[in-house]
Amino acid sequence: MKNFVIIACVAVFIVIGFLANTRDSDNSYSKDKDRISELENCLEEYKSVQEEYETAIRQAKHSLEYFGDGSDYQDLINSRDEAVSSLYIGSDTPICY
């Protein structure tokens, strides 16, 4: 009888441990799912910023082609300034942790 009580107590502890572990796994899954969602959003932000930079680079190239033939020093200065202002996007770089 004493052995039966000991075995029953051990079985109860094993069942409690299993149930607690299952609950932690569900909670961990929820956290992982949230993290994946955050990273997907961050990826979308990076794609958006990349598109903005590509547009700015195209505008800068256009500005360099538009201002003069390069024989005039002021044309070169103007084209450089225009290209730099086209590349300035600000703080649109997303931060992902």
C-alpha positions in Angstrom: 0.0 0.0 0.0 2.8 2.4 0.9 4.4 1.7 -2.5 1.1 2.4 -4.3 0.9 5.9 -2.5 4.4 6.7 -3.5 3.8 5.7 -7.2 0.5 7.7 -7.2 2.3 10.8 -5.9 5.1 10.5 -8.4 2.4 10.1 -11.2 0.6 13.2 -10.0 3.9 15.2 -10.1 4.6 13.9 -13.6 1.2 14.9 -14.9 1.4 18.3 -13.3 4.9 18.8 -14.8 3.6 17.7 -18.2 0.7 20.1 -18.1 2.9 23.0 -17.0 5.3 22.3 -19.8 2.4 22.2 -22.3 1.2 25.6 -21.1 4.7 27.1 -21.4 5.0 25.7 -25.0 1.7 27.4 -25.9 3.0 30.7 -24.4 6.3 30.3 -26.2 4.5 29.6 -29.5 2.5 32.8 -29.0 5.7 34.8 -28.4 7.4 33.3 -31.4 4.3 34.1 -33.6 4.4 37.7 -32.4 8.1 38.0 -33.1 7.6 36.6 -36.6 4.9 39.2 -37.2 7.2 42.0 -35.9 10.0 40.9 -38.2 7.6 40.7 -41.2 6.5 44.2 -40.5 10.1 45.3 -40.3 10.9 43.6 -43.6 8.1 45.5 -45.2 9.5 48.8 -43.8 13.0 47.9 -45.2 11.5 47.2 -48.6 9.7 50.6 -48.5 12.9 52.4 -47.6 14.8 50.6 -50.3 12.3 51.7 -52.9 12.7 55.3 -51.6 16.5 55.1 -51.9 16.2 53.7 -55.4 14.0 56.5 -56.4 16.3 59.0 -54.9 19.3 57.5 -56.7 17.4 57.7 -60.0 16.6 61.3 -59.3 20.2 62.0 -58.4 21.4 60.4 -61.7 18.9 62.5 -63.6 20.1 65.6 -61.9 23.7 64.9 -62.8 22.7 64.4 -66.4 20.5 67.4 -66.5 22.8 70.1 -65.2 25.2 71.1 -68.0 27.9 69.1 -69.8 30.4 69.4 -66.9 32.5 72.0 -68.6 31.3 74.7 -66.3 32.4 74.5 -62.7 29.1 75.9 -61.4 27.1 73.3 -63.3 29.1 70.6 -61.5 28.4 72.3 -58.1 24.7 72.6 -58.9 24.4 69.0 -60.1 26.2 67.8 -57.0 24.0 69.8 -54.7 20.9 68.6 -56.5 22.1 64.9 -56.3 22.8 65.2 -52.6 19.4 66.7 -51.9 17.7 63.9 -53.9 19.5 61.3 -51.8 18.5 62.8 -48.4 15.5 60.9 -47.2 15.8 61.5 -43.5 15.3 59.0 -40.7 13.2 56.5 -42.6 15.5 53.6 -41.7 13.5 51.1 -39.7 15.0 49.8 -36.5 14.5 46.1 -35.9 15.6 44.2 -32.8 
